[in-house]
Amino acid sequence: MNSRGAASDPLRPNAESARANLDVPLFALWSVSPQRKAQVIEDTATDSIPRPLYYVLLLASGGIAAFGLLANSAAVVIGAMLVSPLMAPIFGIALALCRGDLRLLRNALVAEFGGVLLIVGFALILGLLPFALEVTPEMLARTKPTLLDVFVAALAGLAGGLAMVDERTSPALPGVAIATSLTPPLATCGLSLAFGGFEGAWGAFLLFFANVLTILAVAAAIFILAGFVTRAELGTRADFLKRFAAAGIGLLAVAAILSRQLVVTIDDWRLNHSVVTTIEHSIADYPGARLARVIYDRLADGSLNVLATVNTPRSFSPQQVKFLQQAISDRVNRDIHLFVRCAITQDVAAAGSANLLPAVDLDGRFIAAKVTPNVRMTEVAEQILRELASHGQEFDLRDVQLLHLPSGPVIVAALSGARPPAPSQVKFAEEAIRKRLDDMTATLLVRATITSDITSKGRVLLGEAQFAPMAAAERAVQKELETRGKTELEKVANTFVNSIDAAKHGDGWEVRAEVVSARVLQPADVGRVEKRLAALAGTSTTLSVLTPNGLIVGAQGFSTVQRVVEEGLARELAARERRQRGDPSR
C-alpha cells in the first residue's frame, strides 16, 4: 500500500523521473528534430578531428590566400575563404565546452591551432620566395583590426550557427565562409613576418583571434538555445563558468584592445578627412586640378609628413605648396610638412579643357565636377579663344590662366604663332569673352611666343604652297614661279630671298617672298617682278614681299602685317553684320 501510494503520489517524483529531467534540453526556442541534432553533433565531431585531408585543405586554402594577398586580388582571397575548413573546429570547441566533452574539445583545439601554425608557417615560406616583392592593399587591410571586425564576426557566427543546426538554412554556409575572415589574416600574419612587419603580423593574428573567440561565443549560445545541451551536460553554474572562463576573458581582452584601436582609427579617419577636404577646397580654384591620393606619416614630435598626389595640367609652384601647407596646418592645428606630387594630366573636350570626375552615376552618366566661379571663368575664356584660334588657324593656344588684379579679372592667354596677334584681334576676343561672361571688367592679356615653321624649302610663308595637293602641271608652274621670282627679286642690288612660296589662289596664283635687302624695296620693284610672273603663269598673279621688320611691299604700295590683319578683320566683321541684317550685298 505504502509503496503503491508513494509511487502514485505526484508530488514526490521517483529517481527515474528525476534522471529523465536531466535529459531535457535546457532551451529549445525553435524546433530542431532529434535526428537533426544527432546529425549535427556527429558531423561536428567528425569535422573537428585533425585528419590528413583537413591539413591538405588548410595548405591549399593558405596558399590561395597568400597568392591572392600578394597579387592584391580580392577574388582569389575569397576563394581561399571558401576552401578553408577552419570554421568547423571552432564549432567543435563551442559544442565541446557546452556539453563538457573533453575528447571533442581536445580534437578541435588540436585541429584549430595546428591549422593556425600550418597556415602561418606556409605563408612565411611563400613570403621569403623571390616573387613576394611588395606589400599590397589587401594585406594592409588585415593588419589593423577594430571593434567593427568583432561585430562582423558575431553576425557571421550567428549565420553560420543557424545554417549548421537548421538544415533549411544550410545552403547559406558558403556565404558564411566568405563573411568569416579566418585564413586570410593568418596568411597575412605569415607574409608580414617574412617582410619583417612584426606589428602588422600581430594585427593580423589579433584579427583572426578576435574572429575565433566571437564565433565561438555566438556558436555556443546557439547550441544552448537550440536545445543541443541538456541540463546534465551543462552542469552547475560553476562548471559552466569554469569551462568558458578562458574564452570569455580572451574575448573581453580582445574587445578592449580593438576598442582602443577603433578610437585610433576614428582619429586617423578624422585627420585624413580634414587633410583631404582642406586640400580639395584649396585647389578648387586651380583649373583641372584634382586630388588623387593623400598619405601621411605621424612624426615623434606630433607633426605630419603629408604626400598629396594631384592630377593637374600644370605643376604647382613652391608658393602654392606653402599656401596649401599653411591651410592644412591651421585646420588640423599641428605642424605640417607638405609634399605635392604633380601628375600632369588634363581633361580636354572639343571646346577646350573640361572638368570631369573619374566616376559615373547610377545611370551610367559622367559626373561633372562642381567648379568655382574662377574655374568657370577660365573655362569659358579658353573655349572662346580656342574657337577664334581655330577659325583662322594662325595661332596655337597653349594655356589660359586667371589673375585677379585691382582693375578686375585678367585672363592671361599663352599663344604661339608665326606672328603676334594684332591689337584689334585681342580686342575682338576680349569683347567676346566679356559678352559671354557678362562681365565688362574682364581684361584679356595675350602672352605671344613667335614660332617659325621651316621645311627643306625654307620658312613656310603659304601653307597651301607646301601642303595642299596639286596636279603635276600645277606643281611644275609652282616651281617655275618660285624659281623665277627668287631670281628677279635678287636682281635688285643687295637683295636676298630667304624663302618664297607660290600657291593657287582662285583662278590665279599668289606668291609670297621673305627678303633681306640693304634698302627698302619699292612697289615699282615688286610690280615689275609681279608682271613677269603673271606672264610666266599665263594668269593673274599677285606678289607680296615680307621684310624682317614686318613691312609688306606690294605692287600697290606699302603695308604692315598688323595693318593687313586689321583690314581683314574689319572686312569680316562688316560681312557678318550684313549677314545678320539679311543684306546679300558684298
Summary of the structure (lengths in Angstrom):
residues: 586
radius of gyration: 42.5
end to end distance: 139.3
largest distance: 159.1
contacts: 1785
relative contact order: 0.05
helix: 57%
strand: 19%
